[in-house]
Amino acid sequence: MADDDWGFAPPAFDATQAMAQIRRSLRDLRLTERDNGFELGGKPVLQTLPAAPDVGSETSVLHFKLARQLRLSPDWDRMELRSPADQRKLLDELKRRLARWEHED
């Protein structure tokens, strides 16, 4: 029982495909795309950050800032997406925050 990987590796993270899926999901949540981010009612919710150049890295990484509160000038939490699991975490966290902000109004 030394080997539990069943003979296959998970697929590589495709940043281009992940970004397209994230955009589609955010539009489904009724967020508006503006410049390098997404807004709800004119207030920024999520922003994409430029990728830092990783010379020796073969993996793709997406960088985001997620608003802590729904304000015109919010404080931000930074998130890095390196895998499909990170992508799901980002969308789940965004849905939680949107539900909380809707409840606060």
Secondary structure, 3 states (H helix, E strand, C coil): CCCCCCCCCCCCCCHHHHHHHHHHHHHHCCCEEECCEEEECCEEEEEEECCCCCCCCCCCCEEEEEECCCCCCCCEEEEEECCHHHHHHHHHHHHHHHHHHHHHC
